[in-house]
């Protein structure tokens, strides 16, 4: 398992097949997945996991397992992914956590670490978070991560039009 980042309370590492059950505690929970309008099936969860592994190999990053240092448990996923925005693909800071770990600052802690990793380790000058308009908790994480709301777009997913806010952060000028 390749550790990517460490914060005060968390380790972020590449996911592997053995993380499937921990991943399903998020992806198969309808409350956690409300912004997607459905909990994932077993097949969708496996596809999600294999997509992250593909991203590590092809893009050098993806969503990473978030491990609570205190217990060694996988409590979420957070990382960097390439996402379409307008006519281009941008680097997004994304995050998803088990419901029992919401409102404890873990998402913000992990998201800040991922943003800084993009800026200073990967030399990416701008990062985004593209968040469902009804997902206020994730919007607050983006704001605590120093991001500003810059646009509103509509994504088409599962046969539905889903409005999303676009947040952006630029690497500080040195």
N, C-alpha and C positions, 0 to 999 in steps of 0.2 A: 504494500500500500504506500503510495507516494504522498507524503505530507506536503501541502502547498503553502499553507499559512498557519500561524498560531497567534491567538489573541490571549487576553488575560484568562478567559474562561473556556475558550474553544480551540479545537484543532479543525482545520479544513483539509481534507485529503481526497484524492481521486476515489471514486466509487468503483466497486467490483461486484461480481455476481453475488457474493456473500452478503451484500447490502440490500438484496431484494426485499426481505421482510421489513427492514427499517424503512425503506422507501415506500413500501405499501402502507405503512402507518400514516403516511401523508396522502399519497396518490389515490388510495382506495377509500378515503374518508370523505363523505359528501360535504361535511362542514368545512374541511380544509380546502376542498376543491370547488367551493361555491362560485368562484370567479370564472371557472371553466364550465360551469353549468352541469357538471356531472363528475361522479367519482370514476376513476379509471377501472377498466376491466383488467384481469390478470395479463392479457396479451398487451394491452396498452402500457401497463406498468413495466413489463419486460422491454418493450420497444423504447420507452423513456430511458431506462437504464442503459440499454445498448447504444442509444443515441449519445449519451454522455461519454461513454467509452470511445465511441467514434470521434467525438469532438476533441477529446484529449489528444488523440493520435493525429487528427487532421488539422486542428486549429490551435493546439497547444493549451487549450483551456476548455472549460465547460462548467456545469454545475457540480460542485464538490460536496461530499458528505460533510455535514457539520457534526462534530463529535464533542459532547460535553466532557471536558477534562475530568471533572469530579467523579463521573460514573463510567466513562468510556462508551456511553450510549450514543447512537446516531439520533439526533433530535431534529434534524432538518437538512436542507440542502441550500447552498448559496454559491454563487460563482459568476462567471462571465460567459456569455453566449453571443453569437452573431445573430442579429435579428433584422428583418426587413423594416425599413422606415423610409417612406417615400420611394425614391428611385435608387436608394443605396442600402447597404447593409452596415449596421452599426454595432458596437460592442455594448451589450446590456448587462447591468448588474441585476441579477435575479435572485429571488429567495422564496423559500417555502418551508414552513416549520410545522411540526406536529402541534395540534391544538393545545395540548397540555403544557407547551413551552411558549405560548403566545404571551405577550405583555410582560416579558421579563428582560427585555433589552437584547436578547440574543440575535434577532434579525438585524437590528441596527449595528451591533458589534461586528457581526460577520460581513454585512454590506459595506461598512466603512473600510474594513480590511481588504475586501475585494476591490473597491474603488482605488484605494491606495496602491494595491498590487498592480492594477492596470496602469496607473499613472507612472509609478516609479520602478517597477520591475519589468513591465512589458512595454514601457514608453508609448502608451496609448494616450493621446492628448485629451480625448473627450469620451465620456461614458454616458449612457442613458439608462433609464428604467421606464418601461412601457407598462402601464398599470391600468387594469380595468377601472372604469370611472366609479363604480360602486364599492371598490375595495379601499376604503378609507384607511384601514390599518397599514396597508402597504404604501399608500401615499404618504402617511406620516413617517414611515421608515425612510422613504426617499428624501423627504424634507430634512430629517435628522442626519441624513448622509450628505447634506450640503447641496442637494439638487434643487433645481428650480423648474417649475412647470412651464413648458415652452410651446406645447401644441396639444391638439386633440385629434385623434385618428379613429377610424373604425376598422376593426379586424373582423374577418369573416372566419368563423370557427364553428364546426358542428352544425352547419347550415344556418347559423345565426349571425346577425350583425351585432358586434360588441364594441361599444365606444370605450376608448382607452385614453388616458392622459399620458403625455410624453414628458418625462423629466430629464434634465440634462445637468451634468457637472463637467467643468473644464479644469484641467490640471492648472494649478496656480503657476504664475510666471515666476521663475527663480531669479 
